[in-house]
Amino acid sequence: MAGPPTTQPHRPIPLSRRRPLPSGDEEATSFLKLGEFDNTPCLSVAECNELLTRLAEKSGGGNTRPATQNNDVYLKTREYVESFARFKDSKTVTQVDAISSALLGRGKGEGVTNFERAQLATLCCDTAEEAKTLIPSLEGKLDDDELQRALDEISKLRDFS
């Protein structure tokens, strides 16, 4: 006697398109390749927090909130940058920007890029070795003493509260 007829398991019908495979053009390793964003200005997390705070203050004058402030992406971004910004004071953010911007274009070859500058201002590394480990594209661009001086200046401005 044979058992019940076997059936193939039912596969759900896909409800969305397939996500395209990454192009592989972007990588932030020892060789910085950002594709179409190669020469795009970058913000550190603290700079982004400052920008969003100023936008909220500017639009907060009336009774109605702009549609962008009700946007889920805006709200989540705002929450993220408020949590992870290491510098909260406007004056301090400006000082960190000045210190990290002084490194732009300096060093061997093309020098430090905007992306690397923003990463240095965001990560707040303690040593040049740590910075070059976390941002491998810095290797060979700056000497350790110059990078360490900038990191020490940024570290002095950190708010540990």
HELIX and SHEET records of a PDB file:
HELIX    1   1 GLY A   35  PHE A   37  5                                   3    
HELIX    2   2 VAL A   45  SER A   59  1                                  15    
HELIX    3   3 ALA A   67  ASN A   70  5                                   4    
HELIX    4   4 ASP A   72  PHE A   84  1                                  13    
HELIX    5   5 SER A   90  SER A  101  1                                  12    
HELIX    6   6 ASN A  114  LEU A  123  1                                  10    
HELIX    7   7 ALA A  128  LEU A  134  1                                   7    
HELIX    8   8 PRO A  136  LEU A  138  5                                   3    
HELIX    9   9 ASP A  144  LEU A  157  1                                  14    
SHEET    1   A 2 GLU A  26  ALA A  28  0                                        
SHEET    2   A 2 LEU A  32  LEU A  34 -1                                        
END                                                                             
